[in-house]
């Protein structure tokens, strides 16, 4: 005897009348939060509005009739989806349409209707429960989304949030939606604005840009565009660009709409678009409950290492949607060693366009293993390609994810603490660059102050400065894998402010192609050094206003950048110009005949000499072959400056010894203070001294203090400018 069939599951959680009433009024929008203190729009120096970035970032929009089914795969059979919508309190069997979805409805009312329907779908299929992902739909804006002003973060009409280990740590109020907890977005448009597809990606791109910034471990992000009358279009964003589906009538294909919502709401991190190897778990540090991040590092042999993330997330993010975006994480391994993990995407195929083929970054770092002044890699892995989550649709440009861990060093060149530290850091970084170029036939091609870091506090000789981030690096002539396309000079690559004069000139189409060689990177070292010395008057303090040459080379127009660099290199500097550009903090570095002046003269000679050889391949090759001589001269200039610092320090020590001998003959030294070490600072008190006081007056005051306090010990006073530290 067959068992009696189970009664159908109740689909409705509220009465139809109550549901109808709830859809007759717009919802009050809930405040949506964004990542505190960060805004990817501020990183776009060349763009005034976020949506204008679309032309640069979204390479192509593709449509195909069955792409929705390919993207939105779920484990639910169509029969079950049909059973659901027919029994749903939000489906009208008489009108064969979703309730509240009508062109006659006002936009805010239609938004509320969509939010209610989506909420019910997720609740019915168990996705609203905590173990199912804690999905919840929020109305976050009743306004039509069109433009986003610079500095504003965009807000969708409907935001679906969730819970899970793959969602980043978020300090915002959990009772409100936020970008960090977002799973997917919906934008509702009037019917009159739904059809022009050319502008729709422009509307969605800022939303995608911000979600990739708030959730940098995203592999892809999907959004729904909905109309008042019941049409939908799905958008898929990844590092290869954007694809979309044709317009689908959700009243004619309700099961497709339900399947799409379930796919977008999936509690599986991979299906939802996240990297499952980056996750967070709740734990305790002492009595405090914290959300600890982890990175599962898988090497090429399949071995896994679990790394603890320091802080709430990445320490650095390159904003954007399409292209080789990256994020840096500060981590600690199981031995307690501090490392940096880089997550990035590399162009690996398709129509190149603005992307040129180049080696894997970890291959370049492996070649620099044990070379002083070169970033040291620890482990690496190659991950998924964008082709793996686009269904059957192949991208025009393919990007592949990779991850590697490397040694952690000090601050970048912009975080200098002294003039000598900066000089030593640049010297060792240039020497590291030389070793990679001469010994390994590898050129960096993106020298900038942020890609030059200081060594650790106990750095050994040769490690006081390190070159990092050879992401744009490639092989040069002499390497077995080198080819002409690898090292072609172009102003489209690298940090434009610090490119060489001749590479800046490649903006002009009439400039013949030539290879990017070591002299271009040496010149980038010069522009980086000039930038630090002229922008900062002391550690952490910028000059205001900054020198004109810096404004000129920071121009958005490459023609202006080229003209500014050419004139600056050709002119040279006199002492008055050096004084106006470089603050006294930098000491002899800014003197006529000092490091900056000599560096400028030599780089100018190299640049204009190379310029004369660009039309002659043999002469250019002979010039490039003198690389050892070029590096040696630059390193000699830096060493002279370092010797100057050492000499000044020795003279200061001699003066201090002379002063100590004079003090020992004075009358102020109490006999009981002989066994107290000099220079100790006890008590932390300051006693201010008038600038008008001469040295004799100051010592008289100290003598009077001694008479007032017979136990006062003067060896614990340290003179610092116009005050005494006690």
N, C-alpha and C positions, 0 to 999 in steps of 0.2 A: 504494500500500500504506500503510495507516494505521500510525502509529507504535505500538509496544507500550505499553500503559498503564503508568504509573509505579506502583511498589509503594506501598501506603499508608504514610504517615508514621508512624514509631513514636511512640506517645503516651506509653508508660510510660518513666520514667527509672529506675525501680527495680522489683524483682520484687514480685509480688503478696504473697508471704509476708512480705517485709520491710515492705511497706506495712501489712499487717495487724498486724504486731508493733508498728509505730510508732504505731498508733492505739489500742493497748490500754492505754496509760499517759498520764497528763496531762503536758503540757509544763511545764518550769520557766519561770515568767513572766520576761520580760526587763524590766529597769528602763526606764521611759519618762521622758523629760525634758520639762520645760516651760520656757517663756521665763524666763530668769533675772531675778529681782527684780521681776516684775510678776504681778499677780493681779487679774483683772477683778472678782472677788467683793468686793475691798476698796473698789471704787468704788460699790458699791450701798449707799448710806447707809440706805435705808429697808427693806432686806431682810436677814433673819438667815441665810437659806439660799439657795443658788443656785437650787435647783429651784423655790422659791416664786415666782421671777420669771416663771415660765411664764405665769401668768394675765395678766401685764401685757404680755408680749412676743409670745406665740403667739396670734394673733387667731382662727384657725380651723384645724381639721384636716379635710381633704377626702379622700374615697376614691372611686375609680372603677375599674371592672373592668380597663380597658385602659391605665391610667395608667402602669403599669410599662413597657410597650412604648413609650409616648410619651416617657418620660424616658430610657430606656436604649437609645437608638439606636446601633447599631454597623455597621461595614462588612461584618461576617461574615454570610454567609447561614445560614439555619436548617439547611440540609442539612449544612454543615460543622460546626455546633455539635452536631448529632445524631451525626455520625461521631466527634467527639471524645469525648463522654461515654460512648458505647458501647465505645470502645477504652480508656478511662481505667482505670488500675489501682485507682482509688478508687470505681469504679461496679460494683455487684454485678448481673450479668445474671440471676442466679438469683432474687434478692430484688427486682429492679427498684428499687433504692434505693442511695443513697450510703453507702459503708461508714463505720461508726463513728457514723453519725447515727441515733440510736435513743433512744426514751424510756426504755429500760432502762439506758442508759449514765449514769454520774454526770456532773454538769455539767462538771468539769475535763477529763474524757475527751472529751466532746462538743466542747468548745472546741478541744482539740488536733486533733480530726478535721476540724473546719471550717478551721482554719488550714492543715492539710496539703492539703486539697482546693483551697482558694483559691490556695495557693502553686503547686500543680501546674497549675492553669488558666492562671495568668499566665506560668509558665515555658513551657508548651506553645505559647502564642501569641506568644512572643518579647518579652513585656513585662518579663521579669526582666533582659534584657540592658541594658547601659548606654544604647545608642542607642534602645532601646525604652522607656526611662523608668526602668530600674533598680528595678522594683517588687519589694517584699519584704513578706511577711506575718509579723507577730510576735504571739506570745501575750504580752500585757502584764498580764493579770490572770485568775486562775482563780476569782475571787470573783464572786458575783452582785451586780450593780450596782443599788443602790437609792437611798441618800441620800449626799449629799456635804456634809461639815461646812464651815462658813464658814472660808475661808482655805485649804482643800484644793483641789487641782486634780483633776478627775475623770479616771479612767483606764479606757478601754474594755477589753473582753476581747481583741479582736484589732485591731491597728493595722497598716494597710498604708502603707508609706512609699515614697518614690521619689526620683528625681534629675531635675533639669531647671532651666533658666534661670529659670523662673517661681517656684521655691521660694526663700524668703527666706534670707539669710545666717544661718547657724546655727553658734554657737561650741561646741555640745555635741559629745560623742563620737559620731562617725559610725557606730560599731559598735553603737549603741543607737538605738531609735526615739525620735522627739521630735515635739512638736506642729508645729514649724516644717517638718518634712519629711513630715508626714502627708498622705495622699491621700484615704483614707476610713477609717471605723471600722466594726467589727461588735460588737454586743452580743448575747450568747447568754443566753437565759432558760429556766428550767424551763417545761414545758408548762403547768403550773398558773398561771403568771403571764403567759403570752403573750397571752391573749385580752382582758383588760381594757384596751381601747385608750385610754380616757380618761387613764390614768396613764402611758402609754408616752411621750408627748411630754415629760412632766415629767422622765423619765429621760434623754432625749436632749438636751433644751435646754441643760443645763450644758456638755455636750460641744461643742455648736454654739457656745455663747457663748465658750468658750475657744479654739476653732479660729479664729473670726473675730478674736479678739484677737491670736493668734500669727501669723495670716495675714490682715492687714487688707485686702489686695487681693483677697480672695475675693469672687466674685459670688454663689456659692451653695455649700452643702456637703451631701453626701448620706451617709447611714448605713444600715446593714442591721441589722435586728432578726431574730435567728435563734432557733429553738426546738430543744430536744433531739431532738424527733421528726422534724424536717425541714420546718418552716414558716419562711417569711421574709416580712418586711414592709419596704418601702423608705420612708425618710423623707427629704424634701427641705426644707432650710432656706434661706431667703433673706430679703431685707429686707422682703418682704411677709408673712412668717410661715412657716408650715409646712404642707406637704401630705404625705399618706402614701398607700400603696397598700393594697388589701385583703390579707389573709393568703393566701399562695400556697404550695402544697405542692410543694417542690422535688424530691421523688421522683416526683410525677406530671408535673411540668413541668421536667425537668432542663435542657432547652435554654434556658428562660427564666432559670434560675439562672446558667448559664454566660454568657449575654448580659449579665446584670446585673453580674456580676463584671468582665467585659471593659469594659463602659461606665464603671463606677466607676474602673477602673484606667487609663483612656485616657491616653496620653502627650501628647495634644493639650491645651494649657492651657485653651482655651475649654471643651472638653468636660468637663475635670476640675473646672471651676468657678472658674478663675483669670482675672484681668484680664491679657491678654497684653501690655498696654502698660506693665506694671511687671515688670521682670526684672533678673537679676543675671548678671554675667560675671566669670570669673577674669581677673585682671590683676596687674600688679606696680607697687608704689610703692617705688622704689629696689630693694633686694634682697629686699623682703618681698612674698610672694604674697598678694593680698587678693581678696575677692569684692566687686566694685563693683556697686552698684545703679544702675538707670537708670529714668527715666520718659519714655515717648514721649508728648509733648504734641501732640495734634492739635487745631487750631483749626477753626472753622466753615468756613473756606475750603479745608480739606483739607491745609493746610501742616503738616508735622511738625517738631517741635523735640525734640532729645534732651537731657535734663537729667540731670546726675550727682547721685545721692543722697549727701548727707553723712551719714556714720555707717552703721549697719547697717539702719536702717529708719525708721519714723515717729518724730517727736519727740513726738507726742501722738495718742492714740487714744480715741475715745468707745466704751466697751464696750457690747455688746448684740447682739441678733440682729435683731429686727424694728424698723423705724423708720429715721429719718434719721441713721444712724451716719456717722461721718467719721474721717478720719485726716489728719494734717499731716506733710509731709515738708520737710526743709531740703534745698534743691538748689542747684546752681551751673550756670548756662547756659554756652554755648560762649565767651562773652566774659569769663567769670570773675565775673559778677555773682551775688550771693547772693539767692535768692528763697525763698518758701514756696509749696508746692503743697498745695492742699486737695482731697481726695477725699471725696465725700459723696453721699448719696441723698436725693431730694426726693419728697414725696408728690405724685403727678400724676393720681390718679383713683381711682374706686371709692367705696365707702361710707366717708365721712370719719371718723366717730367722733371720736377724739381728735386727728385731723389736720385743720387748717383750711387752705384754699387760700391761698397767698401767692406773691409774685413769686419769680423765680429770684434767687439770691444775686448772681450776676454782673451781673444787670440793675441791682441797687441800687448795686453798686460802680462800674459804668460811669457811673451818674448822678452819683457823687461824684468823678469824674475831676478832678484838679488842685485839689480843695478841701482846704486845710490842715486837719490834724487828722482826716482821713478816710483809711482804708486804700486804697491805690492798686493797682488790678488791672492785670495785664500781659497775660494771655491766658486763654481759656476754651474749653471744649468740653462738649457734652451727649452722653452715652453711651447705653448699653443700658437697657431697661426690664426689670423682673422678669417681664413677660409673655413675654419672648423665650426663657426657659429653663425654662418650666413645661409644655412640650408644648402641648396644646390647652386646658388648664385655666387659666381666667382668675383672677387673684387677687382677693380681696375688696377689697384696697387695693393700688394700683399705686405702685411707687417707681421712679424713674429716676435713673441715675447721672450725676453731673456732676463736672467737674474744672476748677479754674482756678489760675493762678499769680498771685502778688501780691508786692509789695515786702516785703523782710525788715526788721523794726524791732528794737528792743531788748527787754529783759525786760518781762513784764507788771508790773502795779502791785505785786504781791506781791514782786517782785525789786528793790525800790527800794534805792538806795544812800545817800540823804540825804533829810532832810525837805523841803528845797527842791526836789529833783528830783521828789518825789512831788507836791508842790503845783503845780509848773509842768506836770507831765504831766497832772494832772487838769484844770487850766485849759484847756490846748489841746485835750484830748479833749472837754470840754464845749463849747468853741467849735466844734469839728468837728461835734459832734452838732447844734448850733444851725444850722450852715450846711446840713446835710442836711434838717433839719426845715423851716426857713424858706424856703430857696431851692428845694429839690427835693421838698417834701411827702412826706418819707420819715422814718419813725420806727424806731428800732433795736429796742426791746422786750426786750433781754436785756443790759442794762448790768450788769457785774460786774467785780471786780478783774482777772480773767483776760482780759476783753475790752477792757481799757485797757492799752496798751503804751507804753513810752517810745520816743522817737525815736532816731535814730542818734547817734553821738558828736558829729558835726558838724552837728546838726540846725539848720535855719534857723528863724527866728521863726515861731511857729504850728505847728511840727512837733515840739515837745518831748513831746507826748502825742498818741496816735492811737487812735481807736475802730476796732476790728476786728470781724470775725465778725457781720455783719448777717443771719445765717441766718434769724432769726425776724422780721426787719424787714419792713415793709409800707408801703403807700401810705396817706396820710391825706387828709382832705377838701381838695379843691383840685387833687388829681392826677387826670388824666383816667381812670386805671384803678382809682381807689379805689372800694370798695364797703363797705357796712356790716359785712359779715362779716370783712373784712380786719383791721381794727384793733379788734375787740371785746376788751374787757379780760377776762382769765381767769388765774386762779392756776395753771392747768395748763401754762402756757407760760413759758419763761424760767427763770432760776436763782432758785428760790423764796426763798432767803435774802435776796436783794437786791430783791425786788419791793416795790412801794409798799404803804402801809398799806391803801389802798382796793382795790387789786388782790388783796391777801391776803384781803380780806373776801369776795371772790367765791366762796370755798369754800361759802358759805351759799346754798342754792337760792333764797331769797327776795330776794336782792340783785338789783335790776333791772339789765339790761345797760347798759353805758356804754362809750364809746370809750376806748381806751388813748391818752393824749396825752402831750405833752412834760413835764408836771408829774410824771407817773409815772416817766419816765426820769430827771428831775432828782432825784427822791427816791431812785432806785436809785443815782445817783452819790453821794448822801449816805450811804446804808447801806454802799456800797463803801468810801468814805473812812473812815467810822467803824470798819469792820471792820479795815482796815489799821492805823489808829492804836491801836486797843484790843487787837488780837491780838499785834502785834509791838512789843516794847520797844526794838528796834534792828534794823538790817538782818540778816535771816536768823535772828533769835532771837525765839521766841514767848514770850509771858507765860504763866506757869503759877501758879495756874489762870487761865483767861481770864475776862473780866468776865461777869457774869450775863446782861446784855442779849444778848451774842453767843450764849450757850447757848440763850436763849429764842427768838431769831429763827432758830436752826438746828434747831428742833424739827421732827419729822416731821409733827406735827399742825398744819394750817393755821389752825385756830381759835386755837391757842395763839400762833402766829406773829402773827396779827392783833391779839390782845389785847396782846402784848408791844410791838408797834410803836405801837399807839394810846396806851398808857400812857406810853411813852418820849417820844413826840412831844408829848404833852400836858403832861408834867411839867417838862421843861427840866432843866438841870443847874447845881448850885452848884459852887464851886471845889473843895470837898473831894471831890465826886463825880468831877470832872474829873481831879483829882490821882490818885485811886484807879484810874481807868480808863486814863489816858494816861501813859506813862513820860516821865521828864525829857528823853529823847532828842529828843522832838518840839518842845521849846522853846515858843515863844509860840503854836504851833498849839493847845496844850491849855490856854491861859490863859482865865480868865473874860473874855469879850469878844474872844477870839481867833477864829481861823477856824472851828474845830469848833463853838464856841458860837454864833457868828453864823449859820453854815450850818444848824445845828439849828433856830434860831429862825425862819429864813425858810422852810425846808422845812415846818416845823410849820404856819406861817401858810397856806402854799399848800394843804397837804393838807386842813386843816379847812375852809378856805374852799371848796374844790372839793366837799367832802362836803355842804355846804349847798345846792349847785346841782344835785346829781344827779337830783333830781325835776323839774327845770325845764330843758328843752332850750335855750330861748333864753338863760337866764342862764349855762348851762354853755358855750354857744358864745361868749358875750361874754367869759367868763373865759378860755377857751382862746385867744381872739384877742389877748390881752395877752402872747403868747409872747415877743416882743422885750423887753418890760419885765422878764419873769421871768428870762430868760437874762442880761440886762444886770446885774441885781442880784446873781445868783450869781457871775458873772465879776468883778464889782467886789469882792466879798468875798474871792475868791481873789487878786486883784491886790493888795489891801491886805496880805495875808499875804506875798506875794512881795516887796513893797516893804519889809516888815519885815525879811526876810532880807537884802535888799540894804543896808539901813541898818546892820544889825548887822555885815555884812562890811566896810563902809566904816569903822565905828568900830574894828573889830579891826585894820584896816590902819593907821589913825592911831595906835593904841596901839603897834603893832609899830615904826612909824617913831620914836615917842618913845623906845622901849626901845633902838633902834639908836643914837640920839643919846647916850643915857646910857652905852651900852657903849663908844662911841668915846672917852669921857673916862676909862675905867677903866685900871688898871695892868696888866691881863692880856693886852692885845693885843700880840703880838710884832710887831716892826717889819717882819719879812719876810713877813707874811701879807697885806699889802695887796692883792696881785694875785690872791688866791684867792677864788673866788665863794662867797657865803654860802649856807648851806642844803645844801651837798653832803654826801652820806653816803658815806664811804669806809671800806672795811674791814668794815663790817657788824657791829662789835662793840658790845655793850651793857655799860655799867657801872652797876649798880644804886645808887640813892641812898636812904638811910633816909628814911622819912616824917617822922621826928623831927628831921631836919636842917633848920635854917632856911637862908634864902638865903645868909647870911653864911658859915655853916659850909661850904656847898657850894662857894662860891667859894674858900674857904681850901683845901679839898681839891684843887680844880683848880690852885691856885697851887703846892701841894706837888708835884702831878704834873708841873707845868711845870719845877720845879727838878730832878726826877728825870730828865726827858727834855727836854734843851734844844732838840731839834728838833720838839717837839710843837706842832702848829698848832691853835689852839682854834676857828678859824672853821669847822672841819669837824665840830664838835659841834653837834647839834641837840637841844634840850631837849624831851622828850616825857614829860609826866606825872612819874612818879617814877623816870625813868631817863634817861641820856644816851646817844643814839645816836652812835656814832663811825664 
